[in-house]
Amino acid sequence: MSESASERRDSAIDLEGPAAPPRRNGELLFAAPWESRVFGIALALHRQGFFRWDEFRDCLIAEIAGWEKRHGRERVDGEWSYYARWQTALETLLARKCLCAAAELDEREQDLAARPAGHDHGQD
Amino acid sequence: MSEHEHGPSDRRALRAEALESLLLEKGLVQPETIDAVVRHYEQDVGPMNGAKVVARAWTDPAYKRRLLENGTAAIAELGFGGPQGEHIVVVENTPAVHNVVVCTLCSCYPWPVLGLPPSWYKSPAFRSRVVREPRAVLAEMGLALGPDVAIRVWDSSSEVRYLVLPQRPAGTEGLREAELAAWVNRDSMIGVSQPTPPQDAPRE
């Protein structure tokens, strides 16, 4: 997948003034392309009616609460990733809805990881 | 899993790619749909919407009344609505009361008027601490409030999303609505900052 990298059209966007796009203090909304993909996947699936938004939200709350139980809430280190929790919550919901099983996903991830070195992981 | 060969971000990117490719194969999502969703939130929706709402409330007392009575309906008058904006409650800052918004459980946020939340809003530390010690957290974020100002913390629930109506800054009396909107920054509508003078003169 290389289209995720090309999603950032920084130079084409007007960056200044009151009509500037949503940004957080000069940074893009998403820290990495994969974050925007998992955000977009959840919204797209919801819009097509595969789940109600509160169903997803409940999974997200449970996922975040579980992470915080394991890691604590006060110490924010490099391990905390909001969109990692978002993705795991989405995986939980999709498995529950029998739309995508965890085992399938693990297998696909292993297949992708086994690609020859130098293959575009959609990160660069 | 290749946890020891790649950093966490590489692993997450791989997992996300696996999910997208699998859902694509199943015909559940199309890349163009995902592109469109992301583009919408990166480019079309954001704090500039909320800034227009606030500037209108600052200049039109009747609108402000409607906004405080029924946030969702008054915001819809300006053409803003959609996911995460079904029940927006607007809370007004006054010289005596300062409002700040949090979602203690996850990251609920009024998307139609503020876009997607900043990362600090979603962080475990902000979500737990701002409820317990709001004055200290706001001071750390650069907003020192006097001891005579009461702080109200609003925890977003599954239904309600909050938008803070900041106080109109002194010295902006002669400004028109469009000029005022440039003073309204995102953080002031979450309640962790005050409106600030625009960097540049607003363009027409």
Boltz contact constraints between the chains, C-beta under 6 A:
constraints:
  - contact:
      token1: [A, 1]
      token2: [B, 17]
      max_distance: 6.0
  - contact:
      token1: [A, 17]
      token2: [B, 203]
      max_distance: 6.0
  - contact:
      token1: [A, 18]
      token2: [B, 48]
      max_distance: 6.0
  - contact:
      token1: [A, 18]
      token2: [B, 181]
      max_distance: 6.0
  - contact:
      token1: [A, 18]
      token2: [B, 182]
      max_distance: 6.0
  - contact:
      token1: [A, 18]
      token2: [B, 202]
      max_distance: 6.0
  - contact:
      token1: [A, 19]
      token2: [B, 48]
      max_distance: 6.0
  - contact:
      token1: [A, 21]
      token2: [B, 42]
      max_distance: 6.0
  - contact:
      token1: [A, 21]
      token2: [B, 43]
      max_distance: 6.0
  - contact:
      token1: [A, 21]
      token2: [B, 46]
      max_distance: 6.0
  - contact:
      token1: [A, 22]
      token2: [B, 46]
      max_distance: 6.0
  - contact:
      token1: [A, 22]
      token2: [B, 115]
      max_distance: 6.0
  - contact:
      token1: [A, 24]
      token2: [B, 118]
      max_distance: 6.0
  - contact:
      token1: [A, 29]
      token2: [B, 42]
      max_distance: 6.0
  - contact:
      token1: [A, 29]
      token2: [B, 116]
      max_distance: 6.0
  - contact:
      token1: [A, 34]
      token2: [B, 12]
      max_distance: 6.0
  - contact:
      token1: [A, 34]
      token2: [B, 13]
      max_distance: 6.0
  - contact:
      token1: [A, 34]
      token2: [B, 16]
      max_distance: 6.0
  - contact:
      token1: [A, 36]
      token2: [B, 38]
      max_distance: 6.0
  - contact:
      token1: [A, 37]
      token2: [B, 16]
      max_distance: 6.0
  - contact:
      token1: [A, 37]
      token2: [B, 20]
      max_distance: 6.0
  - contact:
      token1: [A, 38]
      token2: [B, 16]
      max_distance: 6.0
  - contact:
      token1: [A, 40]
      token2: [B, 34]
      max_distance: 6.0
  - contact:
      token1: [A, 40]
      token2: [B, 37]
      max_distance: 6.0
  - contact:
      token1: [A, 40]
      token2: [B, 38]
      max_distance: 6.0
  - contact:
      token1: [A, 41]
      token2: [B, 29]
      max_distance: 6.0
  - contact:
      token1: [A, 41]
      token2: [B, 34]
      max_distance: 6.0
  - contact:
      token1: [A, 43]
      token2: [B, 37]
      max_distance: 6.0
  - contact:
      token1: [A, 44]
      token2: [B, 29]
      max_distance: 6.0
  - contact:
      token1: [A, 44]
      token2: [B, 33]
      max_distance: 6.0
  - contact:
      token1: [A, 44]
      token2: [B, 34]
      max_distance: 6.0
  - contact:
      token1: [A, 44]
      token2: [B, 37]
      max_distance: 6.0
  - contact:
      token1: [A, 54]
      token2: [B, 158]
      max_distance: 6.0
  - contact:
      token1: [A, 60]
      token2: [B, 106]
      max_distance: 6.0
  - contact:
      token1: [A, 61]
      token2: [B, 105]
      max_distance: 6.0
  - contact:
      token1: [A, 61]
      token2: [B, 106]
      max_distance: 6.0
  - contact:
      token1: [A, 64]
      token2: [B, 106]
      max_distance: 6.0
  - contact:
      token1: [A, 68]
      token2: [B, 124]
      max_distance: 6.0
  - contact:
      token1: [A, 73]
      token2: [B, 124]
      max_distance: 6.0
  - contact:
      token1: [A, 73]
      token2: [B, 128]
      max_distance: 6.0
  - contact:
      token1: [A, 74]
      token2: [B, 125]
      max_distance: 6.0
  - contact:
      token1: [A, 76]
      token2: [B, 123]
      max_distance: 6.0
  - contact:
      token1: [A, 76]
      token2: [B, 125]
      max_distance: 6.0
  - contact:
      token1: [A, 82]
      token2: [B, 122]
      max_distance: 6.0
  - contact:
      token1: [A, 84]
      token2: [B, 12]
      max_distance: 6.0
  - contact:
      token1: [A, 100]
      token2: [B, 22]
      max_distance: 6.0
  - contact:
      token1: [A, 105]
      token2: [B, 18]
      max_distance: 6.0
  - contact:
      token1: [A, 108]
      token2: [B, 18]
      max_distance: 6.0
  - contact:
      token1: [A, 108]
      token2: [B, 22]
      max_distance: 6.0
  - contact:
      token1: [A, 109]
      token2: [B, 14]
      max_distance: 6.0
  - contact:
      token1: [A, 109]
      token2: [B, 15]
      max_distance: 6.0
  - contact:
      token1: [A, 109]
      token2: [B, 18]
      max_distance: 6.0
  - contact:
      token1: [A, 112]
      token2: [B, 14]
      max_distance: 6.0
  - contact:
      token1: [A, 112]
      token2: [B, 17]
      max_distance: 6.0
  - contact:
      token1: [A, 112]
      token2: [B, 18]
      max_distance: 6.0
  - contact:
      token1: [A, 113]
      token2: [B, 2]
      max_distance: 6.0
  - contact:
      token1: [A, 113]
      token2: [B, 14]
      max_distance: 6.0
  - contact:
      token1: [A, 121]
      token2: [B, 13]
      max_distance: 6.0
  - contact:
      token1: [A, 122]
      token2: [B, 17]
      max_distance: 6.0
  - contact:
      token1: [A, 123]
      token2: [B, 13]
      max_distance: 6.0
